[in-house]
Amino acid sequence: MDGATRFIYNGREEAAMMKKIFLSVLVFGGSALLFAQADAVGSGVVLKSVENMHSAASETADVVSQAVIGTPVKILKAERNAQGEEWFRIETPDTYQGWMKGSSLRAYAPGEKAYGTSGQTFEVTSLFALVYAVDNVTKHKPLAMAPVGALLEVGNWGERWCEITLPCGTKAWIQKGDGLVREPGFKRPRLSTEEMVTLAKRFLGLPYYWGGTSPLGFDCSGFVQLVYRLSGIQILRDADIQFEKSGLAEVAPGFEDKGDLVFFGKAKGRITHVGMMVNREEFINATTHEKPVVQISKLKDPYWANIYRGARRPI
């Protein structure tokens, strides 16, 4: 792909969005900036509960992805836009790149220890966990919200409450029932396909959100990426990349089964949508078709059958 080409991926049509792994061109007001696996100029951590990543250094630019609180990022470039706002071009752990407002990140000072890299962490397992200033839900309004999968630094904990440190450095409290305390170096176990289906169904009815990767709203590839990650399987972002370059095995037509990813596109060779099979006939997906929510659809429904392009299975 190059910056002058319009292309479709993940159900969206965009111009000049850079993919990290490949040489791409990002166009700003007529000038082009080239990146070829660009070296990071720094690193940092996301401060906000869920923060958008944009295709350019402006909140009016399209959303290409999101990152949640506590996510470590590489900082590839910093600039101020026409409004004088500081923005960073960042790369998330899944190698995805986009622009994020400077106020949503904390850039590390040289030699500073990265957030959540030593000691125990608290992994949010509820769809949303509220964070409080004290260990009491009635005293103050919540300080923050952390979505499922977020990892937060944890200190002492008791029967109900865990003391945490937010990425901004603020001490706070989270209810122990909203997650699990993880030991250093924890590796998420691989779930069975039955467990993957149960997990995916927790998100039924949540809204579709272009570029979304959290329960506040998903796009198709952001949804399956999160389900897979929480199931102990790492895949890349965007449906076309998941189809071609995520290391998944091809599944012959008619042999699709629960846990498999199924891919769609109106033009042959152009993948624009993805879902996950929940049985031999149905798949769960974040879609705007008929109703803009996470929903279960039938693979043989004429709408989907006409644009079905194949399935992939974790190895």
C-alpha beads as a LAMMPS data file, in Angstrom:
LAMMPS data file: protein, C-alpha beads

315 atoms
314 bonds

1 atom types
1 bond types

-500.0 500.0 xlo xhi
-500.0 500.0 ylo yhi
-500.0 500.0 zlo zhi

Masses

1 110.0

Atoms # bond

1 1 1 0.000 0.000 0.000
2 1 1 1.163 3.525 -0.568
3 1 1 -0.029 6.915 0.596
4 1 1 -1.642 7.808 -2.719
5 1 1 -3.809 4.707 -2.814
6 1 1 -7.296 4.430 -1.408
7 1 1 -8.014 1.038 0.034
8 1 1 -10.569 -0.835 2.082
9 1 1 -9.792 -2.780 5.223
10 1 1 -11.637 -3.652 8.416
11 1 1 -14.873 -2.490 6.824
12 1 1 -13.592 1.045 6.280
13 1 1 -12.423 3.067 3.300
14 1 1 -9.559 5.401 4.134
15 1 1 -6.721 7.216 2.416
16 1 1 -3.081 6.981 3.370
17 1 1 -3.205 5.014 6.648
18 1 1 0.238 3.658 7.497
19 1 1 0.705 0.013 8.454
20 1 1 3.656 -0.448 10.803
21 1 1 5.260 -3.548 9.400
22 1 1 5.553 -2.206 5.887
23 1 1 6.952 0.925 4.287
24 1 1 4.123 3.413 4.075
25 1 1 3.521 7.047 3.367
26 1 1 1.648 9.424 5.646
27 1 1 0.498 12.631 3.980
28 1 1 0.102 15.923 5.859
29 1 1 -0.948 18.989 3.897
30 1 1 1.000 17.970 0.806
31 1 1 4.196 16.834 2.556
32 1 1 5.031 13.173 2.968
33 1 1 6.770 11.544 5.931
34 1 1 8.332 8.141 5.256
35 1 1 8.599 5.427 7.887
36 1 1 10.181 1.987 7.433
37 1 1 9.809 0.252 10.779
38 1 1 10.651 3.605 12.309
39 1 1 12.802 3.597 15.408
40 1 1 11.079 4.932 18.497
41 1 1 12.245 8.303 19.789
42 1 1 10.788 7.516 23.190
43 1 1 8.196 5.500 25.023
44 1 1 5.252 6.126 27.272
45 1 1 1.997 4.867 28.703
46 1 1 -1.665 5.644 28.006
47 1 1 -3.368 7.662 30.761
48 1 1 -7.005 7.720 29.669
49 1 1 -9.524 4.898 30.132
50 1 1 -9.903 4.447 26.376
51 1 1 -8.194 6.803 23.965
52 1 1 -8.573 7.147 20.219
53 1 1 -5.711 6.830 17.767
54 1 1 -6.172 9.018 14.691
55 1 1 -4.820 8.937 11.148
56 1 1 -3.456 12.471 11.585
57 1 1 -2.645 14.833 14.447
58 1 1 -6.187 16.144 14.831
59 1 1 -9.322 15.065 16.646
60 1 1 -11.227 15.667 13.410
61 1 1 -9.150 13.005 11.635
62 1 1 -10.624 9.517 11.373
63 1 1 -10.141 7.051 14.233
64 1 1 -7.935 4.135 13.180
65 1 1 -7.686 2.299 16.507
66 1 1 -7.693 2.780 20.284
67 1 1 -5.509 2.071 23.311
68 1 1 -6.649 1.594 26.907
69 1 1 -5.288 2.832 30.202
70 1 1 -1.912 1.365 31.097
71 1 1 -1.013 0.355 27.535
72 1 1 2.725 0.774 26.823
73 1 1 3.503 2.601 23.595
74 1 1 6.477 3.569 21.482
75 1 1 6.611 7.245 20.610
76 1 1 7.704 7.665 16.999
77 1 1 7.183 11.381 16.495
78 1 1 5.936 14.460 18.342
79 1 1 4.448 17.547 16.778
80 1 1 2.101 20.438 17.412
81 1 1 -0.857 20.822 15.107
82 1 1 -2.359 24.018 13.715
83 1 1 -4.235 24.551 16.991
84 1 1 -1.040 24.356 19.020
85 1 1 -1.924 20.969 20.546
86 1 1 0.851 18.468 21.187
87 1 1 0.345 15.114 19.483
88 1 1 2.384 11.938 19.375
89 1 1 2.596 9.363 16.641
90 1 1 2.658 6.122 18.615
91 1 1 2.911 2.389 18.138
92 1 1 0.961 -0.005 20.354
93 1 1 2.223 -3.502 21.305
94 1 1 0.342 -5.034 18.360
95 1 1 2.539 -2.894 16.040
96 1 1 -0.340 -0.581 15.091
97 1 1 0.416 3.103 14.569
98 1 1 -1.642 6.260 14.879
99 1 1 -1.686 9.752 16.348
100 1 1 -2.744 10.364 19.941
101 1 1 -3.245 13.629 21.781
102 1 1 -0.339 14.438 24.092
103 1 1 -2.571 14.916 27.131
104 1 1 -3.616 11.263 26.877
105 1 1 -0.060 9.950 27.284
106 1 1 2.762 10.137 29.777
107 1 1 6.127 10.069 28.061
108 1 1 8.865 8.497 30.141
109 1 1 11.932 10.450 31.186
110 1 1 15.273 8.914 30.131
111 1 1 15.977 5.891 32.317
112 1 1 12.518 5.897 33.910
113 1 1 11.083 2.475 34.694
114 1 1 8.134 1.624 32.461
115 1 1 4.729 1.364 34.093
116 1 1 3.641 -2.119 35.162
117 1 1 6.915 -3.850 34.261
118 1 1 7.950 -4.928 37.752
119 1 1 5.943 -6.367 40.599
120 1 1 2.391 -7.602 40.509
121 1 1 -0.331 -6.160 38.301
122 1 1 -4.105 -6.105 38.471
123 1 1 -5.811 -7.353 35.313
124 1 1 -9.370 -6.146 34.815
125 1 1 -11.710 -9.047 33.987
126 1 1 -15.035 -7.203 34.362
127 1 1 -16.223 -5.463 31.209
128 1 1 -15.581 -2.187 33.063
129 1 1 -13.974 -1.571 36.452
130 1 1 -14.380 1.711 38.314
131 1 1 -11.388 3.181 40.133
132 1 1 -11.873 5.181 43.336
133 1 1 -9.855 7.655 45.405
134 1 1 -10.593 5.699 48.601
135 1 1 -11.708 2.164 49.378
136 1 1 -15.371 3.130 49.558
137 1 1 -17.859 3.485 46.685
138 1 1 -20.006 6.054 48.509
139 1 1 -17.466 8.748 49.434
140 1 1 -16.487 10.140 46.034
141 1 1 -17.258 9.705 42.376
142 1 1 -14.924 7.322 40.529
143 1 1 -11.545 8.633 39.429
144 1 1 -11.400 6.539 36.302
145 1 1 -12.723 3.523 34.444
146 1 1 -10.561 0.625 33.286
147 1 1 -11.944 -1.738 30.615
148 1 1 -11.489 -5.494 30.433
149 1 1 -7.906 -6.518 29.769
150 1 1 -6.338 -3.381 31.260
151 1 1 -3.275 -3.994 33.446
152 1 1 -2.666 -1.702 36.425
153 1 1 0.123 -1.564 38.988
154 1 1 -1.082 -3.068 42.257
155 1 1 0.159 -2.683 45.815
156 1 1 -1.517 -4.024 48.923
157 1 1 -4.887 -5.716 48.798
158 1 1 -7.425 -7.096 51.189
159 1 1 -10.616 -9.112 51.017
160 1 1 -12.474 -6.570 48.887
161 1 1 -10.137 -3.786 47.753
162 1 1 -6.811 -3.541 45.935
163 1 1 -4.589 -0.492 46.162
164 1 1 -3.337 0.472 42.712
165 1 1 -1.174 3.129 41.138
166 1 1 -2.576 4.702 37.991
167 1 1 -0.235 5.440 35.049
168 1 1 -0.303 9.129 36.026
169 1 1 1.161 8.214 39.441
170 1 1 -2.036 8.687 41.446
171 1 1 -2.732 6.143 44.188
172 1 1 -6.241 4.721 43.969
173 1 1 -8.425 1.737 44.806
174 1 1 -10.186 -0.887 42.718
175 1 1 -12.554 -3.618 43.847
176 1 1 -10.907 -7.020 43.894
177 1 1 -13.948 -8.642 42.289
178 1 1 -13.295 -6.666 39.107
179 1 1 -10.161 -8.595 38.226
180 1 1 -7.213 -10.761 39.147
181 1 1 -3.813 -10.048 40.666
182 1 1 -1.162 -11.291 38.256
183 1 1 2.390 -12.285 39.150
184 1 1 5.362 -10.762 37.291
185 1 1 5.866 -12.402 33.907
186 1 1 2.331 -13.790 33.824
187 1 1 1.399 -15.371 30.496
188 1 1 -2.295 -15.662 29.744
189 1 1 -3.324 -19.328 29.286
190 1 1 -4.840 -20.545 26.014
191 1 1 -8.596 -20.992 26.353
192 1 1 -10.532 -23.843 24.807
193 1 1 -12.810 -23.020 21.890
194 1 1 -15.824 -23.466 24.183
195 1 1 -14.352 -20.928 26.607
196 1 1 -13.615 -18.553 23.727
197 1 1 -17.260 -18.642 22.655
198 1 1 -18.444 -18.001 26.218
199 1 1 -16.046 -15.073 26.462
200 1 1 -17.129 -13.581 23.134
201 1 1 -20.802 -13.743 24.083
202 1 1 -20.145 -11.450 27.060
203 1 1 -19.921 -8.614 24.543
204 1 1 -23.260 -9.217 22.798
205 1 1 -25.239 -6.004 22.320
206 1 1 -22.325 -3.651 22.826
207 1 1 -22.129 -0.874 20.228
208 1 1 -20.224 -0.789 16.968
209 1 1 -17.553 1.927 16.977
210 1 1 -15.283 2.616 14.031
211 1 1 -11.731 1.913 15.239
212 1 1 -12.986 0.639 18.606
213 1 1 -11.124 -1.939 20.667
214 1 1 -12.967 -1.876 24.010
215 1 1 -16.439 -2.570 25.443
216 1 1 -17.239 1.112 24.909
217 1 1 -17.503 0.123 21.258
218 1 1 -15.829 -2.257 18.811
219 1 1 -15.144 -2.483 15.157
220 1 1 -14.980 -5.959 13.661
221 1 1 -11.254 -6.613 13.894
222 1 1 -10.887 -4.840 17.239
223 1 1 -13.522 -7.175 18.654
224 1 1 -11.961 -10.445 17.514
225 1 1 -8.483 -9.214 18.416
226 1 1 -9.584 -8.588 22.009
227 1 1 -11.394 -11.935 22.272
228 1 1 -8.324 -13.733 20.946
229 1 1 -5.934 -11.821 23.217
230 1 1 -8.020 -12.603 26.299
231 1 1 -8.006 -16.219 25.088
232 1 1 -4.206 -16.311 25.040
233 1 1 -3.827 -15.856 21.261
234 1 1 -2.036 -12.823 19.841
235 1 1 -3.136 -11.561 16.421
236 1 1 -2.621 -8.295 14.607
237 1 1 -5.106 -5.501 13.977
238 1 1 -7.312 -5.093 10.862
239 1 1 -9.245 -7.825 9.144
240 1 1 -7.085 -7.990 6.019
241 1 1 -3.911 -8.442 8.065
242 1 1 -5.603 -11.021 10.297
243 1 1 -6.582 -12.962 7.166
244 1 1 -3.147 -12.887 5.580
245 1 1 -0.433 -12.289 8.169
246 1 1 -1.470 -13.367 11.679
247 1 1 -0.043 -16.877 11.453
248 1 1 -3.449 -18.572 11.400
249 1 1 -4.123 -21.791 9.496
250 1 1 -6.470 -21.828 6.502
251 1 1 -9.742 -23.717 7.024
252 1 1 -11.380 -25.468 4.081
253 1 1 -14.909 -24.282 3.218
254 1 1 -17.517 -26.329 5.052
255 1 1 -15.166 -27.179 7.921
256 1 1 -15.568 -23.943 9.887
257 1 1 -16.002 -24.499 13.627
258 1 1 -16.212 -22.553 16.881
259 1 1 -13.251 -20.288 17.537
260 1 1 -12.372 -19.935 13.842
261 1 1 -12.221 -16.469 12.322
262 1 1 -14.378 -15.964 9.234
263 1 1 -13.627 -13.218 6.719
264 1 1 -15.714 -11.265 4.251
265 1 1 -15.268 -8.816 1.394
266 1 1 -17.427 -7.601 -1.460
267 1 1 -14.461 -7.635 -3.848
268 1 1 -12.358 -10.761 -4.245
269 1 1 -8.999 -10.416 -2.536
270 1 1 -10.158 -7.429 -0.510
271 1 1 -11.070 -8.365 3.076
272 1 1 -13.292 -5.848 4.857
273 1 1 -14.932 -7.747 7.727
274 1 1 -14.252 -10.498 10.256
275 1 1 -16.162 -12.467 12.876
276 1 1 -15.630 -15.557 15.039
277 1 1 -17.547 -18.800 14.728
278 1 1 -19.607 -19.786 17.783
279 1 1 -20.740 -23.109 16.283
280 1 1 -20.676 -24.788 12.859
281 1 1 -23.265 -22.401 11.414
282 1 1 -23.104 -19.047 13.242
283 1 1 -20.500 -16.390 13.993
284 1 1 -20.309 -13.460 16.391
285 1 1 -19.242 -10.098 15.015
286 1 1 -19.237 -6.358 15.528
287 1 1 -21.120 -5.022 12.539
288 1 1 -23.401 -2.250 11.318
289 1 1 -25.461 -4.716 9.272
290 1 1 -29.135 -4.397 10.298
291 1 1 -28.192 -3.185 13.798
292 1 1 -24.882 -1.554 14.876
293 1 1 -23.952 -3.882 17.729
294 1 1 -22.014 -7.046 18.507
295 1 1 -24.368 -9.787 17.323
296 1 1 -24.579 -13.380 16.149
297 1 1 -25.087 -13.918 12.423
298 1 1 -25.604 -16.974 10.225
299 1 1 -22.769 -17.853 7.866
300 1 1 -25.240 -19.073 5.236
301 1 1 -27.420 -15.984 5.407
302 1 1 -27.453 -14.661 1.810
303 1 1 -25.968 -11.309 2.830
304 1 1 -22.907 -12.960 4.372
305 1 1 -22.679 -15.980 2.058
306 1 1 -22.358 -13.692 -0.958
307 1 1 -19.272 -11.956 0.443
308 1 1 -17.692 -14.830 2.376
309 1 1 -13.951 -15.198 1.581
310 1 1 -12.674 -17.902 3.931
311 1 1 -11.770 -18.930 7.479
312 1 1 -8.643 -19.084 9.582
313 1 1 -7.892 -21.141 12.721
314 1 1 -5.311 -20.645 15.505
315 1 1 -2.474 -23.127 15.302

Bonds

1 1 1 2
2 1 2 3
3 1 3 4
4 1 4 5
5 1 5 6
6 1 6 7
7 1 7 8
8 1 8 9
9 1 9 10
10 1 10 11
11 1 11 12
12 1 12 13
13 1 13 14
14 1 14 15
15 1 15 16
16 1 16 17
17 1 17 18
18 1 18 19
19 1 19 20
20 1 20 21
21 1 21 22
22 1 22 23
23 1 23 24
24 1 24 25
25 1 25 26
26 1 26 27
27 1 27 28
28 1 28 29
29 1 29 30
30 1 30 31
31 1 31 32
32 1 32 33
33 1 33 34
34 1 34 35
35 1 35 36
36 1 36 37
37 1 37 38
38 1 38 39
39 1 39 40
40 1 40 41
41 1 41 42
42 1 42 43
43 1 43 44
44 1 44 45
45 1 45 46
46 1 46 47
47 1 47 48
48 1 48 49
49 1 49 50
50 1 50 51
51 1 51 52
52 1 52 53
53 1 53 54
54 1 54 55
55 1 55 56
56 1 56 57
57 1 57 58
58 1 58 59
59 1 59 60
60 1 60 61
61 1 61 62
62 1 62 63
63 1 63 64
64 1 64 65
65 1 65 66
66 1 66 67
67 1 67 68
68 1 68 69
69 1 69 70
70 1 70 71
71 1 71 72
72 1 72 73
73 1 73 74
74 1 74 75
75 1 75 76
76 1 76 77
77 1 77 78
78 1 78 79
79 1 79 80
80 1 80 81
81 1 81 82
82 1 82 83
83 1 83 84
84 1 84 85
85 1 85 86
86 1 86 87
87 1 87 88
88 1 88 89
89 1 89 90
90 1 90 91
91 1 91 92
92 1 92 93
93 1 93 94
94 1 94 95
95 1 95 96
96 1 96 97
97 1 97 98
98 1 98 99
99 1 99 100
100 1 100 101
101 1 101 102
102 1 102 103
103 1 103 104
104 1 104 105
105 1 105 106
106 1 106 107
107 1 107 108
108 1 108 109
109 1 109 110
110 1 110 111
111 1 111 112
112 1 112 113
113 1 113 114
114 1 114 115
115 1 115 116
116 1 116 117
117 1 117 118
118 1 118 119
119 1 119 120
120 1 120 121
121 1 121 122
122 1 122 123
123 1 123 124
124 1 124 125
125 1 125 126
126 1 126 127
127 1 127 128
128 1 128 129
129 1 129 130
130 1 130 131
131 1 131 132
132 1 132 133
133 1 133 134
134 1 134 135
135 1 135 136
136 1 136 137
137 1 137 138
138 1 138 139
139 1 139 140
140 1 140 141
141 1 141 142
142 1 142 143
143 1 143 144
144 1 144 145
145 1 145 146
146 1 146 147
147 1 147 148
148 1 148 149
149 1 149 150
150 1 150 151
151 1 151 152
152 1 152 153
153 1 153 154
154 1 154 155
155 1 155 156
156 1 156 157
157 1 157 158
158 1 158 159
159 1 159 160
160 1 160 161
161 1 161 162
162 1 162 163
163 1 163 164
164 1 164 165
165 1 165 166
166 1 166 167
167 1 167 168
168 1 168 169
169 1 169 170
170 1 170 171
171 1 171 172
172 1 172 173
173 1 173 174
174 1 174 175
175 1 175 176
176 1 176 177
177 1 177 178
178 1 178 179
179 1 179 180
180 1 180 181
181 1 181 182
182 1 182 183
183 1 183 184
184 1 184 185
185 1 185 186
186 1 186 187
187 1 187 188
188 1 188 189
189 1 189 190
190 1 190 191
191 1 191 192
192 1 192 193
193 1 193 194
194 1 194 195
195 1 195 196
196 1 196 197
197 1 197 198
198 1 198 199
199 1 199 200
200 1 200 201
201 1 201 202
202 1 202 203
203 1 203 204
204 1 204 205
205 1 205 206
206 1 206 207
207 1 207 208
208 1 208 209
209 1 209 210
210 1 210 211
211 1 211 212
212 1 212 213
213 1 213 214
214 1 214 215
215 1 215 216
216 1 216 217
217 1 217 218
218 1 218 219
219 1 219 220
220 1 220 221
221 1 221 222
222 1 222 223
223 1 223 224
224 1 224 225
225 1 225 226
226 1 226 227
227 1 227 228
228 1 228 229
229 1 229 230
230 1 230 231
231 1 231 232
232 1 232 233
233 1 233 234
234 1 234 235
235 1 235 236
236 1 236 237
237 1 237 238
238 1 238 239
239 1 239 240
240 1 240 241
241 1 241 242
242 1 242 243
243 1 243 244
244 1 244 245
245 1 245 246
246 1 246 247
247 1 247 248
248 1 248 249
249 1 249 250
250 1 250 251
251 1 251 252
252 1 252 253
253 1 253 254
254 1 254 255
255 1 255 256
256 1 256 257
257 1 257 258
258 1 258 259
259 1 259 260
260 1 260 261
261 1 261 262
262 1 262 263
263 1 263 264
264 1 264 265
265 1 265 266
266 1 266 267
267 1 267 268
268 1 268 269
269 1 269 270
270 1 270 271
271 1 271 272
272 1 272 273
273 1 273 274
274 1 274 275
275 1 275 276
276 1 276 277
277 1 277 278
278 1 278 279
279 1 279 280
280 1 280 281
281 1 281 282
282 1 282 283
283 1 283 284
284 1 284 285
285 1 285 286
286 1 286 287
287 1 287 288
288 1 288 289
289 1 289 290
290 1 290 291
291 1 291 292
292 1 292 293
293 1 293 294
294 1 294 295
295 1 295 296
296 1 296 297
297 1 297 298
298 1 298 299
299 1 299 300
300 1 300 301
301 1 301 302
302 1 302 303
303 1 303 304
304 1 304 305
305 1 305 306
306 1 306 307
307 1 307 308
308 1 308 309
309 1 309 310
310 1 310 311
311 1 311 312
312 1 312 313
313 1 313 314
314 1 314 315
